[in-house]
């Protein structure tokens, strides 16, 4: 536990949802686990793997489960060539879940005891923990695993410290470097890793993952299907959709966007004001994700998940297409500026609808 003031294990953990180390119910990604197990058993285990894919699809859970596999089979010569799910009472998985396995180092944004909050980056001091971790003598006959979760959060100094470790890896070290968008990483870090693209989950798999902790209880079939369709293959986003009244948020946005050329500014101001407070961060980010996907569907002339009909998106020519692509580019820049300089989030949302009005 990070501190007596928080019950969460990491900065982005959702209340009531198991931390990836504790979550043994991995949905999907079994082909990736089998590939890693086969490489390990065949003596072709690279020291560093870059596991990339959208946020919330299970990369960290996958990494923790594979770490447990390495600990159960310390000798590659006798390890199975495919991933074998452990029993519920497996003591190694228990140690991984408790954060008490001596051969696992899980690097994430740290908790600041001084400021009583999670840090905004994965700091250089965190990455330097690898020096003592790999320098200790415990568990010499077992692979040591360092999970970087995610590398997108690395500060410049932390990225350079990680690179140095990747360039001169200790014996029997395995780095599992997670990234939501690997393009933002140092090219030299990417070049030191074997790359594995982790695909988003299917709608059915997302719903299966949410059924396990009972997140979909009381939801009708139509709303269940809409959650799966809007999730983008991310369990995290699906949970926020359910908990943050995301279905209603989506329907409200679609209603306001339907007549983009004649915005209902009163309703838009009310929505922007409700989403702007810092306390509504998850709901604000969810709204931006939903807006991005809506615009992308319009550009591609794809049907909306609920209505099954395509919006009146660009079809007249390349100039109209370019205008709608520019809508999200303007919004992305607006979001980045607001985040960087702590600007009014309400204006970000107003800017989005104004950009949509200009494009319509």
TASUL-V364873 format. One record per pair of residues at least 24 apart in sequence whose ideal C-beta (glycine too) atoms are under 10 Angstrom apart, sorted by sequence separation. I is the first residue (numbers start at 1). GAP is how many residues later the second one is. D is the distance in Angstrom with one decimal. If there is no record, write none. Layout:
I&GAP&D, I&GAP&D
This chain:
29&24&9.2, 68&24&5.5, 69&24&9.8, 71&24&8.1, 105&24&6.5, 146&24&9.7, 151&24&9.9, 162&24&8.6, 203&24&8.5, 204&24&7.0, 206&24&9.7, 207&24&8.6, 215&24&5.8, 218&24&9.8, 223&24&5.7, 226&24&7.5, 299&24&10.0, 327&24&9.9, 328&24&8.7, 330&24&8.8, 331&24&6.4, 45&25&8.7, 67&25&9.3, 68&25&5.0, 71&25&7.4, 105&25&6.6, 153&25&9.8, 154&25&9.6, 159&25&9.9, 163&25&5.5, 166&25&9.3, 167&25&6.5, 203&25&3.3, 206&25&4.7, 209&25&9.8, 210&25&6.7, 217&25&9.6, 222&25&9.5, 223&25&10.0, 226&25&9.0, 249&25&9.7, 299&25&5.2, 327&25&7.5, 330&25&4.7, 331&25&9.1, 32&26&9.7, 36&26&8.8, 40&26&8.7, 67&26&9.7, 68&26&9.6, 107&26&9.5, 122&26&7.4, 144&26&7.2, 151&26&5.0, 152&26&8.4, 153&26&9.7, 159&26&7.3, 160&26&7.8, 163&26&5.4, 166&26&4.1, 202&26&8.1, 203&26&5.9, 205&26&9.7, 206&26&8.8, 209&26&4.5, 213&26&8.6, 215&26&9.7, 216&26&6.7, 249&26&8.6, 298&26&5.9, 299&26&6.2, 327&26&9.7, 329&26&8.9, 330&26&9.7, 32&27&9.4, 36&27&9.7, 68&27&8.7, 105&27&9.5, 122&27&8.1, 126&27&9.6, 127&27&7.3, 144&27&8.9, 145&27&9.7, 146&27&7.0, 147&27&9.3, 148&27&6.8, 149&27&8.4, 150&27&8.2, 151&27&6.4, 152&27&5.7, 153&27&9.4, 159&27&5.3, 162&27&6.5, 165&27&9.5, 166&27&7.2, 201&27&9.2, 203&27&9.3, 206&27&6.5, 208&27&9.5, 209&27&9.9, 215&27&5.4, 327&27&9.6, 328&27&8.3, 29&28&8.0, 65&28&8.2, 68&28&5.0, 105&28&4.6, 122&28&8.0, 126&28&9.1, 127&28&8.7, 143&28&9.5, 144&28&6.2, 145&28&8.0, 146&28&7.4, 147&28&8.0, 148&28&7.2, 149&28&8.8, 150&28&4.4, 151&28&4.8, 152&28&5.2, 160&28&9.1, 163&28&9.7, 203&28&7.1, 205&28&7.9, 206&28&7.4, 207&28&9.6, 210&28&5.6, 215&28&7.6, 219&28&8.8, 296&28&9.3, 299&28&8.9, 327&28&4.5, 328&28&9.8, 330&28&9.0, 28&29&7.8, 29&29&5.8, 33&29&6.6, 36&29&9.9, 37&29&7.7, 40&29&7.8, 64&29&8.8, 67&29&6.2, 68&29&9.0, 74&29&9.1, 104&29&9.2, 105&29&8.4, 122&29&7.8, 126&29&9.2, 128&29&9.4, 143&29&4.9, 144&29&5.4, 145&29&4.9, 146&29&5.1, 147&29&4.8, 148&29&4.6, 149&29&5.0, 150&29&5.5, 151&29&8.9, 152&29&6.2, 159&29&9.0, 160&29&9.3, 163&29&7.1, 202&29&9.8, 203&29&9.8, 206&29&5.8, 209&29&7.6, 210&29&6.6, 295&29&6.4, 296&29&9.3, 298&29&8.9, 299&29&8.6, 326&29&7.3, 327&29&5.7, 330&29&9.4, 27&30&9.6, 28&30&6.6, 29&30&8.3, 32&30&6.3, 36&30&5.4, 40&30&6.8, 71&30&6.5, 103&30&8.8, 122&30&8.6, 123&30&9.2, 124&30&8.7, 125&30&9.7, 127&30&8.2, 128&30&8.4, 131&30&8.9, 142&30&7.7, 143&30&7.4, 144&30&7.1, 145&30&7.9, 146&30&7.3, 147&30&8.1, 148&30&6.3, 149&30&9.6, 150&30&5.6, 151&30&9.7, 152&30&8.5, 154&30&9.3, 156&30&8.9, 159&30&6.5, 162&30&9.3, 201&30&7.8, 203&30&8.0, 205&30&8.5, 206&30&9.9, 209&30&8.9, 295&30&8.4, 327&30&9.7, 27&31&6.8, 45&31&6.9, 65&31&8.4, 71&31&9.7, 102&31&9.1, 121&31&9.9, 122&31&4.1, 123&31&8.7, 124&31&6.0, 127&31&4.4, 130&31&7.8, 134&31&7.7, 140&31&8.6, 141&31&8.4, 143&31&5.3, 144&31&9.6, 145&31&6.5, 146&31&8.7, 147&31&6.9, 148&31&8.5, 150&31&9.1, 151&31&7.8, 152&31&9.9, 154&31&7.8, 200&31&8.3, 201&31&9.3, 202&31&7.0, 206&31&8.6, 207&31&7.7, 210&31&9.4, 324&31&9.3, 327&31&8.0, 26&32&6.2, 29&32&8.2, 30&32&9.3, 33&32&6.6, 37&32&6.1, 41&32&7.9, 44&32&9.2, 64&32&5.9, 71&32&6.2, 121&32&5.6, 122&32&5.0, 123&32&5.8, 124&32&8.5, 125&32&9.1, 126&32&6.7, 127&32&8.2, 129&32&9.9, 130&32&7.8, 133&32&9.9, 140&32&7.9, 150&32&9.8, 152&32&5.9, 154&32&8.6, 200&32&6.2, 201&32&4.6, 206&32&5.0, 210&32&7.0, 295&32&5.6, 296&32&7.5, 323&32&9.0, 324&32&8.4, 326&32&8.7, 327&32&5.1, 25&33&9.9, 28&33&10.0, 29&33&4.9, 33&33&6.0, 36&33&7.8, 37&33&9.1, 40&33&7.7, 43&33&5.7, 64&33&8.2, 68&33&8.2, 70&33&8.2, 71&33&7.6, 103&33&9.6, 120&33&8.2, 121&33&7.1, 122&33&6.7, 124&33&3.8, 125&33&8.3, 127&33&8.9, 128&33&5.9, 131&33&9.8, 139&33&9.3, 151&33&8.5, 152&33&7.5, 200&33&2.2, 201&33&7.5, 206&33&9.6, 295&33&5.0, 323&33&9.8, 326&33&7.0, 327&33&9.5, 27&34&8.8, 28&34&8.8, 32&34&8.5, 36&34&9.0, 41&34&9.8, 42&34&7.8, 43&34&7.9, 45&34&9.7, 67&34&7.7, 70&34&9.2, 102&34&7.9, 119&34&9.0, 121&34&4.3, 123&34&7.8, 124&34&4.4, 127&34&4.3, 128&34&9.7, 130&34&9.4, 131&34&8.1, 151&34&5.5, 199&34&7.3, 200&34&6.5, 201&34&6.8, 249&34&7.1, 253&34&6.9, 257&34&8.0, 294&34&9.7, 325&34&9.1, 23&35&8.4, 26&35&5.2, 30&35&9.8, 41&35&5.7, 103&35&7.4, 104&35&9.7, 120&35&9.1, 121&35&9.2, 123&35&5.8, 124&35&8.8, 126&35&9.1, 127&35&5.2, 130&35&5.3, 134&35&8.5, 135&35&7.9, 150&35&9.6, 151&35&9.0, 154&35&8.5, 198&35&9.9, 200&35&9.8, 203&35&9.3, 206&35&9.8, 252&35&9.3, 292&35&9.8, 293&35&10.0, 323&35&7.3, 324&35&5.1, 25&36&8.4, 26&36&6.3, 29&36&8.8, 33&36&7.4, 37&36&8.5, 40&36&5.5, 41&36&8.0, 43&36&9.9, 67&36&8.1, 68&36&8.6, 102&36&4.6, 103&36&4.4, 119&36&9.3, 121&36&9.4, 122&36&5.5, 124&36&8.0, 125&36&9.2, 126&36&9.9, 127&36&9.6, 130&36&9.9, 134&36&4.1, 244&36&8.7, 246&36&9.7, 250&36&9.0, 254&36&8.9, 291&36&9.2, 292&36&5.9, 295&36&8.2, 323&36&4.1, 324&36&8.9, 23&37&8.7, 24&37&8.5, 29&37&9.8, 39&37&9.4, 41&37&8.5, 42&37&9.3, 64&37&9.8, 67&37&5.3, 102&37&5.2, 103&37&9.5, 121&37&7.1, 122&37&9.0, 124&37&5.4, 127&37&9.2, 128&37&9.3, 133&37&9.1, 134&37&8.8, 200&37&9.9, 201&37&9.0, 246&37&7.9, 249&37&6.7, 250&37&8.8, 253&37&5.9, 257&37&6.5, 291&37&8.0, 322&37&9.2, 323&37&8.7, 20&38&7.9, 23&38&5.0, 26&38&8.9, 41&38&4.4, 67&38&9.8, 101&38&8.6, 103&38&9.9, 123&38&9.6, 124&38&9.2, 127&38&7.6, 134&38&9.3, 151&38&7.0, 244&38&6.1, 245&38&8.0, 249&38&5.9, 252&38&9.8, 253&38&6.2, 257&38&8.6, 260&38&9.5, 321&38&9.9, 20&39&8.3, 21&39&8.0, 22&39&9.2, 26&39&5.5, 40&39&5.8, 41&39&6.4, 42&39&7.1, 67&39&8.6, 103&39&5.1, 104&39&9.8, 105&39&7.5, 106&39&8.7, 107&39&6.6, 108&39&8.4, 131&39&9.7, 134&39&6.1, 151&39&9.5, 243&39&8.4, 244&39&4.7, 250&39&10.0, 292&39&7.7, 320&39&7.8, 20&40&3.6, 21&40&8.2, 24&40&9.0, 26&40&9.8, 40&40&9.4, 41&40&4.5, 64&40&8.0, 102&40&8.6, 103&40&6.8, 104&40&7.8, 105&40&7.2, 106&40&8.0, 107&40&6.6, 108&40&8.5, 109&40&8.9, 122&40&9.1, 130&40&8.6, 133&40&9.4, 243&40&9.3, 244&40&9.8, 246&40&5.5, 250&40&5.2, 254&40&6.9, 288&40&9.7, 291&40&7.1, 292&40&8.3, 320&40&9.6, 19&41&8.4, 20&41&4.3, 23&41&7.7, 24&41&7.3, 38&41&9.5, 40&41&8.8, 41&41&8.4, 63&41&9.7, 101&41&9.3, 103&41&4.7, 104&41&5.2, 105&41&4.6, 106&41&4.8, 107&41&5.1, 108&41&4.9, 109&41&9.6, 148&41&9.3, 244&41&9.7, 245&41&9.6, 246&41&8.5, 249&41&6.6, 250&41&9.5, 253&41&6.6, 257&41&8.6, 14&42&9.6, 19&42&9.0, 20&42&8.4, 21&42&9.3, 22&42&8.5, 23&42&8.7, 37&42&7.0, 38&42&9.0, 39&42&9.4, 64&42&7.6, 102&42&8.7, 103&42&6.4, 104&42&8.0, 105&42&7.2, 106&42&8.7, 107&42&6.4, 108&42&8.4, 151&42&9.4, 240&42&5.5, 244&42&5.7, 249&42&9.9, 12&43&8.4, 18&43&8.8, 20&43&7.4, 21&43&4.8, 37&43&6.4, 38&43&4.9, 40&43&9.8, 63&43&8.4, 101&43&9.9, 103&43&9.7, 104&43&7.4, 105&43&9.3, 106&43&6.3, 107&43&9.7, 130&43&8.8, 239&43&9.6, 240&43&7.5, 243&43&9.7, 244&43&9.1, 246&43&9.2, 247&43&10.0, 250&43&9.2, 288&43&7.5, 292&43&9.8, 12&44&9.0, 20&44&5.2, 21&44&9.4, 24&44&8.9, 37&44&6.4, 38&44&6.7, 101&44&8.6, 107&44&9.2, 109&44&5.7, 246&44&7.2, 250&44&8.1, 288&44&9.0, 19&45&8.8, 20&45&8.8, 37&45&5.4, 38&45&9.0, 108&45&7.7, 109&45&10.0, 130&45&8.9, 237&45&9.9, 240&45&8.1, 241&45&6.9, 314&45&8.5, 21&46&8.8, 34&46&9.6, 36&46&9.9, 37&46&4.5, 60&46&8.3, 107&46&9.3, 236&46&9.5, 240&46&4.9, 258&46&9.9, 288&46&10.0, 313&46&9.7, 21&47&9.4, 34&47&8.1, 35&47&9.2, 36&47&7.4, 37&47&8.1, 107&47&9.0, 288&47&6.4, 12&48&9.8, 34&48&4.6, 35&48&9.0, 60&48&8.7, 237&48&9.2, 241&48&9.5, 312&48&8.3, 33&49&8.0, 34&49&5.3, 96&49&9.4, 237&49&6.8, 240&49&8.8, 241&49&8.6, 258&49&10.0, 10&50&8.7, 33&50&3.7, 34&50&9.8, 92&50&9.9, 236&50&9.8, 254&50&6.5, 285&50&9.2, 31&51&10.0, 32&51&8.8, 33&51&9.5, 107&51&8.7, 254&51&9.7, 260&51&9.3, 261&51&9.8, 284&51&9.5, 30&52&8.9, 31&52&9.5, 33&52&9.0, 237&52&6.3, 254&52&7.7, 260&52&8.8, 30&53&6.7, 237&53&9.0, 254&53&8.0, 258&53&7.7, 259&53&9.8, 29&54&9.7, 250&54&9.2, 257&54&7.9, 258&54&8.6, 284&54&9.9, 30&55&8.8, 107&55&8.5, 234&55&8.7, 250&55&8.4, 251&55&7.4, 230&56&9.5, 237&56&9.8, 250&56&7.8, 26&57&9.6, 232&57&7.2, 254&57&8.4, 288&57&9.7, 295&57&9.0, 231&58&9.7, 232&58&9.5, 287&58&9.9, 291&58&8.5, 298&58&9.4, 26&59&8.3, 230&59&8.7, 247&59&8.8, 25&60&10.0, 230&60&6.7, 232&60&9.4, 288&60&8.0, 292&60&9.7, 295&60&9.4, 24&61&8.0, 232&61&6.5, 284&61&6.0, 287&61&9.7, 288&61&8.6, 291&61&6.1, 295&61&7.9, 298&61&9.3, 24&62&7.7, 231&62&10.0, 276&62&9.7, 284&62&9.9, 287&62&7.4, 291&62&9.4, 294&62&9.7, 24&63&10.0, 230&63&7.3, 24&64&7.5, 229&64&9.8, 230&64&9.6, 260&64&9.9, 278&64&9.2, 281&64&8.9, 284&64&8.4, 288&64&8.3, 295&64&9.1, 74&65&8.6, 280&65&8.6, 284&65&8.3, 287&65&9.2, 291&65&9.0, 24&66&8.7, 75&66&8.3, 74&67&5.7, 75&67&9.4, 76&67&8.8, 260&67&9.2, 278&67&8.2, 71&68&8.6, 74&68&4.4, 107&68&9.8, 276&68&6.6, 277&68&8.0, 24&69&6.3, 73&69&9.6, 74&69&6.7, 103&69&9.2, 276&69&4.2, 277&69&9.3, 24&70&9.9, 72&70&9.6, 73&70&9.3, 105&70&9.7, 106&70&9.5, 107&70&9.6, 108&70&9.8, 275&70&6.8, 276&70&4.0, 22&71&9.4, 71&71&5.9, 103&71&9.6, 107&71&9.9, 275&71&7.6, 276&71&8.5, 21&72&9.3, 22&72&9.7, 24&72&9.4, 70&72&7.5, 71&72&7.4, 272&72&9.2, 273&72&9.7, 274&72&9.3, 276&72&8.3, 24&73&7.6, 70&73&4.5, 71&73&9.6, 272&73&7.8, 273&73&5.8, 275&73&9.0, 276&73&7.5, 21&74&9.8, 22&74&8.5, 23&74&8.4, 69&74&9.8, 70&74&8.9, 71&74&7.9, 230&74&9.9, 272&74&4.3, 275&74&6.3, 276&74&10.0, 21&75&5.6, 22&75&4.4, 70&75&6.1, 229&75&9.2, 230&75&6.0, 271&75&9.3, 272&75&7.9, 274&75&9.7, 20&76&9.9, 21&76&5.4, 22&76&8.3, 67&76&8.5, 69&76&9.9, 229&76&3.6, 230&76&8.8, 272&76&8.0, 273&76&9.0, 20&77&9.6, 21&77&8.1, 22&77&9.0, 67&77&9.5, 68&77&9.2, 228&77&8.7, 229&77&7.9, 269&77&7.8, 272&77&3.8, 273&77&9.9, 19&78&8.1, 21&78&6.3, 67&78&4.3, 226&78&10.0, 227&78&9.6, 268&78&9.9, 271&78&6.8, 272&78&5.6, 18&79&8.3, 66&79&8.0, 67&79&9.4, 226&79&5.8, 271&79&9.7, 272&79&9.6, 19&80&8.6, 21&80&9.2, 67&80&6.9, 225&80&7.9, 226&80&5.6, 269&80&9.0, 272&80&8.9, 64&81&9.0, 66&81&9.4, 225&81&8.7, 268&81&7.3, 269&81&7.3, 272&81&8.4, 63&82&8.1, 268&82&6.7, 271&82&9.1, 21&83&8.3, 63&83&10.0, 64&83&7.1, 223&83&9.5, 63&84&4.8, 222&84&8.0, 268&84&9.1, 269&84&9.7, 21&85&6.6, 63&85&9.2, 64&85&9.3, 265&85&8.4, 268&85&5.1, 20&86&8.5, 63&86&7.3, 267&86&9.9, 268&86&9.3, 19&87&9.3, 60&87&7.0, 263&87&9.4, 20&88&9.7, 59&88&9.5, 265&88&8.0, 19&89&9.8, 60&89&5.1, 264&89&9.2, 265&89&9.5, 9&90&7.7, 59&90&7.9, 60&90&8.0, 263&90&5.2, 59&91&7.5, 263&91&7.7, 265&92&9.7, 260&93&7.4, 263&93&7.7, 260&94&9.9, 263&94&5.4, 13&95&9.7, 55&95&7.8, 257&95&9.3, 260&95&9.3, 261&95&8.7, 262&95&8.0, 10&96&8.8, 12&96&8.6, 47&96&9.8, 51&96&9.4, 253&96&9.8, 257&96&7.8, 260&96&4.2, 261&96&6.1, 9&97&9.3, 11&97&7.1, 12&97&8.2, 51&97&9.8, 55&97&8.7, 256&97&7.1, 260&97&5.7, 261&97&9.3, 263&97&9.2, 1&98&9.1, 10&98&5.1, 11&98&4.6, 45&98&8.2, 48&98&9.2, 50&98&9.4, 51&98&9.8, 52&98&9.1, 74&98&8.9, 259&98&9.6, 260&98&9.1, 261&98&9.1, 262&98&8.6, 9&99&8.6, 10&99&7.2, 11&99&8.8, 51&99&9.2, 52&99&9.0, 253&99&9.6, 257&99&6.3, 260&99&7.2, 261&99&3.9, 10&100&9.7, 11&100&7.9, 48&100&9.5, 51&100&9.7, 52&100&9.7, 253&100&9.6, 256&100&9.1, 260&100&4.0, 10&101&8.9, 50&101&7.8, 259&101&8.3, 9&102&9.7, 70&102&9.4, 203&102&9.4, 8&103&9.1, 40&103&8.4, 257&103&9.2, 70&104&6.5, 6&105&7.1, 13&105&9.9, 2&106&9.8, 5&106&9.0, 11&106&8.8, 12&106&8.5, 2&107&10.0, 11&107&3.6, 67&107&7.9, 2&108&8.0, 3&108&5.4, 5&108&9.2, 10&108&7.9, 11&108&7.7, 66&108&8.6, 2&109&3.6, 3&109&8.9, 4&109&9.8, 11&109&8.7, 67&109&7.3, 1&110&9.1, 2&110&9.4, 3&110&6.1, 6&110&8.5, 8&110&8.5, 66&110&7.0, 2&111&8.6, 5&111&5.6, 6&111&8.9, 11&111&9.8, 63&111&9.8, 4&112&10.0, 5&112&9.1, 6&112&8.2, 64&112&8.9, 3&113&7.1, 63&113&4.3, 3&114&9.5, 48&114&9.5, 62&114&8.5, 63&114&9.2, 3&115&9.7, 63&115&6.3, 2&116&7.7, 60&116&9.0, 62&116&8.9, 48&117&9.1, 59&117&8.7, 47&118&9.9, 48&118&5.3, 59&118&10.0, 60&118&6.1, 47&119&7.6, 48&119&9.9, 59&119&4.7, 59&120&8.3, 48&121&7.0, 59&121&8.3, 47&122&4.3, 46&123&9.6, 47&123&8.7, 55&123&9.7, 57&123&9.3, 47&124&9.4, 55&124&9.9, 56&124&8.9, 47&125&8.8, 48&125&8.4, 49&125&7.6, 50&125&8.9, 51&125&6.2, 52&125&8.7, 53&125&8.6, 55&125&4.6, 21&126&9.0, 47&126&5.6, 48&126&7.7, 49&126&7.0, 50&126&8.7, 51&126&7.0, 52&126&7.6, 53&126&8.2, 54&126&6.3, 55&126&9.0, 20&127&8.8, 45&127&9.5, 47&127&6.3, 48&127&4.1, 49&127&5.5, 50&127&4.9, 51&127&5.2, 52&127&4.5, 53&127&7.4, 54&127&8.6, 21&128&9.9, 46&128&8.4, 47&128&6.4, 48&128&8.1, 49&128&6.7, 50&128&8.1, 51&128&7.3, 52&128&7.4, 53&128&9.5, 20&129&7.7, 45&129&6.9, 46&129&9.1, 48&129&6.3, 49&129&9.4, 50&129&6.2, 52&129&7.5, 53&129&9.3, 52&130&4.4, 51&131&9.4, 52&131&9.2, 50&132&6.1, 52&133&9.0, 40&134&8.6, 62&134&9.5, 50&135&7.8, 63&135&9.9, 62&136&7.0, 12&137&9.6, 59&137&9.6, 12&138&9.5, 36&138&9.4, 52&138&9.3, 10&139&7.9, 50&139&7.8, 59&139&5.4, 36&140&9.0, 50&140&6.3, 58&140&7.5, 12&141&9.7, 48&141&8.6, 50&141&9.8, 52&141&9.5, 57&141&6.2, 11&142&8.8, 50&142&8.7, 51&142&9.0, 57&142&7.6, 58&142&9.5, 50&143&3.8, 51&143&9.7, 52&143&6.9, 53&143&8.8, 57&143&5.2, 58&143&7.1, 48&144&5.5, 49&144&5.9, 50&144&6.9, 51&144&8.5, 52&144&7.3, 53&144&6.3, 54&144&8.4, 56&144&8.9, 57&144&5.8, 47&145&8.4, 48&145&4.3, 49&145&5.1, 50&145&4.9, 51&145&5.3, 52&145&5.8, 53&145&3.5, 54&145&9.1, 56&145&9.3, 46&146&9.3, 47&146&8.9, 48&146&6.9, 49&146&7.8, 50&146&6.9, 51&146&8.4, 52&146&6.5, 53&146&6.5, 54&146&5.5, 46&147&7.6, 47&147&8.9, 49&147&6.0, 50&147&9.3, 51&147&5.5, 53&147&6.7, 54&147&9.7, 58&147&9.2, 46&148&4.3, 53&148&9.8, 57&148&9.4, 61&148&9.6, 45&149&9.3, 57&149&8.9, 44&150&9.8, 56&150&9.5, 58&151&7.7, 57&152&9.6, 56&153&10.0, 39&155&8.4, 20&158&9.7, 36&158&9.7, 36&160&8.0, 35&161&7.4, 32&164&6.1, 32&165&9.2, 32&166&6.3, 29&167&9.9, 32&167&8.7, 31&168&9.2, 29&169&6.4, 28&170&8.9, 29&170&8.1, 28&171&7.9, 28&172&8.9, 29&172&8.3, 28&173&4.8, 27&174&6.4, 28&174&7.5, 57&174&9.5, 61&174&9.1, 27&175&9.5, 56&175&8.4, 57&175&8.7, 58&175&9.6, 28&176&9.8, 29&176&9.3, 56&176&8.5, 57&176&5.7, 58&176&8.9, 27&177&9.5, 28&177&4.8, 55&177&9.5, 56&177&8.4, 57&177&5.4, 58&177&6.5, 27&178&5.0, 28&178&9.0, 54&178&6.5, 56&178&3.5, 57&178&6.9, 58&178&9.2, 27&179&7.9, 54&179&6.5, 55&179&6.3, 56&179&5.5, 57&179&8.1, 27&180&9.4, 28&180&8.7, 53&180&8.5, 54&180&5.7, 56&180&2.7, 57&180&9.3, 27&181&5.3, 28&181&8.1, 53&181&9.3, 55&181&6.3, 56&181&5.5, 27&182&4.2, 54&182&9.2, 55&182&7.9, 56&182&8.0, 25&183&9.0, 26&183&8.8, 27&183&9.3, 54&183&8.6, 56&183&8.2, 25&184&7.3, 27&184&9.6, 56&184&8.7, 27&185&7.8, 23&186&9.3, 25&186&9.9, 25&187&4.8, 24&188&10.0, 25&188&8.4, 23&189&8.9, 23&190&9.1, 17&193&9.8, 18&194&9.5, 18&195&7.5, 17&196&6.4, 16&197&7.3, 16&198&9.6, 17&198&8.2, 16&199&8.8, 14&201&9.7, 28&205&8.9, 28&207&9.4, 27&208&7.4, 23&212&9.7, 17&218&8.7, 17&219&8.5, 120&219&10.0, 14&221&9.8, 14&222&7.1, 17&222&6.4, 13&223&9.9, 16&223&9.2, 12&224&7.9, 14&225&5.7, 14&226&7.6, 17&226&9.6, 16&227&9.0, 15&228&8.8, 14&229&7.6, 55&230&9.9, 55&234&9.5, 54&235&9.9, 14&268&8.2, 12&270&9.3
